[in-house]
Amino acid sequence: PVNYRFKSDNVPREGFIAHEVQEVIPSAVSFNKDELAVDGKIQPQSLNLPPLIAVLTKAIQELSAEVTALRTELDAVKAKLP
C-alpha cells in the first residue's frame, strides 16, 4: 500500500502500485507497465478489484485460523499453570 496524489487534483489517496500487484496477482491488473496505447501515449495500468479482494479475503481467513489456533494453544498453556 502507498499514499499518493494525482497531479491533476493533488488530493491525498491510498492505493497500490499496479505493476507491483501484477507481479503477485496478474489477473488483478489491466495492461502492462509502460505499455503504449495506439496513440503512442503510455497506457495507464488499472486494478481489477475482484481478484485482489479474493486474495486478500483468503489471507484474512488464513490469519484468522492461525490466531484461533494460537489462542487455543495459549489457553492450554495457561490451564497448566498454577
C-alpha positions as a LaTeX table, in Angstrom:
\begin{tabular}{lrrr}
\hline
Residue & $x$ (\AA) & $y$ (\AA) & $z$ (\AA) \\
\hline
Pro1 & 0.00 & 0.00 & 0.00 \\
Val2 & 1.12 & 3.54 & $-0.80$ \\
Asn3 & $-0.04$ & 7.10 & $-0.32$ \\
Tyr4 & $-0.03$ & 9.28 & $-3.42$ \\
Arg5 & $-1.52$ & 12.34 & $-5.09$ \\
Phe6 & $-2.76$ & 12.76 & $-8.65$ \\
Lys7 & $-1.09$ & 15.68 & $-10.39$ \\
Ser8 & $-4.49$ & 16.87 & $-11.64$ \\
Asp9 & $-6.13$ & 17.45 & $-8.25$ \\
Asn10 & $-3.37$ & 16.98 & $-5.62$ \\
Val11 & $-5.84$ & 15.09 & $-3.36$ \\
Pro12 & $-4.19$ & 12.59 & $-0.98$ \\
Arg13 & $-5.12$ & 8.99 & $-1.81$ \\
Glu14 & $-4.23$ & 5.48 & $-0.76$ \\
Gly15 & $-3.76$ & 2.53 & $-3.08$ \\
Phe16 & $-1.39$ & 0.06 & $-4.64$ \\
Ile17 & 1.27 & 0.29 & $-7.34$ \\
Ala18 & $-0.24$ & $-1.68$ & $-10.21$ \\
His19 & 2.96 & $-3.19$ & $-11.60$ \\
Glu20 & 3.88 & $-4.44$ & $-8.11$ \\
Val21 & 0.45 & $-6.05$ & $-7.70$ \\
Gln22 & 0.81 & $-7.55$ & $-11.19$ \\
Glu23 & 3.91 & $-9.48$ & $-10.06$ \\
Val24 & 1.83 & $-11.26$ & $-7.37$ \\
Ile25 & $-1.73$ & $-11.28$ & $-8.79$ \\
Pro26 & $-1.51$ & $-10.83$ & $-12.57$ \\
Ser27 & $-5.28$ & $-11.10$ & $-13.07$ \\
Ala28 & $-5.79$ & $-8.06$ & $-10.84$ \\
Val29 & $-4.10$ & $-5.65$ & $-13.28$ \\
Ser30 & $-5.03$ & $-4.46$ & $-16.75$ \\
Phe31 & $-2.26$ & $-3.58$ & $-19.21$ \\
Asn32 & 1.49 & $-3.80$ & $-18.64$ \\
Lys33 & 3.92 & $-1.32$ & $-17.13$ \\
Asp34 & 4.90 & 1.36 & $-19.65$ \\
Glu35 & 2.73 & $-0.21$ & $-22.37$ \\
Leu36 & 1.88 & 2.20 & $-25.17$ \\
Ala37 & $-1.65$ & 2.86 & $-26.41$ \\
Val38 & $-2.44$ & 3.14 & $-30.11$ \\
Asp39 & $-1.86$ & 6.90 & $-29.96$ \\
Gly40 & 1.70 & 6.37 & $-28.68$ \\
Lys41 & 1.00 & 7.58 & $-25.15$ \\
Ile42 & 1.57 & 5.40 & $-22.13$ \\
Gln43 & $-1.47$ & 3.24 & $-21.35$ \\
Pro44 & $-2.05$ & 3.57 & $-17.60$ \\
Gln45 & $-2.42$ & 0.35 & $-15.71$ \\
Ser46 & $-5.54$ & $-0.20$ & $-13.66$ \\
Leu47 & $-6.51$ & $-2.56$ & $-10.88$ \\
Asn48 & $-9.35$ & $-5.07$ & $-11.17$ \\
Leu49 & $-10.64$ & $-5.31$ & $-7.61$ \\
Pro50 & $-12.42$ & $-8.72$ & $-7.56$ \\
Pro51 & $-9.21$ & $-10.82$ & $-7.88$ \\
Leu52 & $-7.48$ & $-8.57$ & $-5.34$ \\
Ile53 & $-10.38$ & $-8.83$ & $-2.90$ \\
Ala54 & $-10.44$ & $-12.62$ & $-3.26$ \\
Val55 & $-6.73$ & $-12.96$ & $-2.44$ \\
Leu56 & $-6.97$ & $-10.53$ & 0.48 \\
Thr57 & $-10.04$ & $-12.34$ & 1.85 \\
Lys58 & $-8.20$ & $-15.68$ & 1.70 \\
Ala59 & $-5.26$ & $-14.14$ & 3.57 \\
Ile60 & $-7.61$ & $-12.84$ & 6.27 \\
Gln61 & $-9.19$ & $-16.30$ & 6.60 \\
Glu62 & $-5.76$ & $-17.92$ & 6.97 \\
Leu63 & $-4.65$ & $-15.36$ & 9.57 \\
Ser64 & $-7.90$ & $-15.79$ & 11.48 \\
Ala65 & $-7.40$ & $-19.57$ & 11.60 \\
Glu66 & $-3.83$ & $-19.07$ & 12.82 \\
Val67 & $-4.98$ & $-16.66$ & 15.56 \\
Thr68 & $-7.63$ & $-19.17$ & 16.66 \\
Ala69 & $-5.05$ & $-21.96$ & 16.83 \\
Leu70 & $-2.63$ & $-19.78$ & 18.80 \\
Arg71 & $-5.37$ & $-18.77$ & 21.25 \\
Thr72 & $-6.27$ & $-22.43$ & 21.77 \\
Glu73 & $-2.61$ & $-23.25$ & 22.40 \\
Leu74 & $-2.26$ & $-20.31$ & 24.79 \\
Asp75 & $-5.37$ & $-21.36$ & 26.71 \\
Ala76 & $-3.93$ & $-24.89$ & 27.06 \\
Val77 & $-0.64$ & $-23.49$ & 28.40 \\
Lys78 & $-2.50$ & $-21.21$ & 30.83 \\
Ala79 & $-4.55$ & $-24.14$ & 32.09 \\
Lys80 & $-1.35$ & $-25.96$ & 33.07 \\
Leu81 & $-0.01$ & $-23.03$ & 35.08 \\
Pro82 & $-0.63$ & $-22.89$ & 38.83 \\
\hline
\end{tabular}
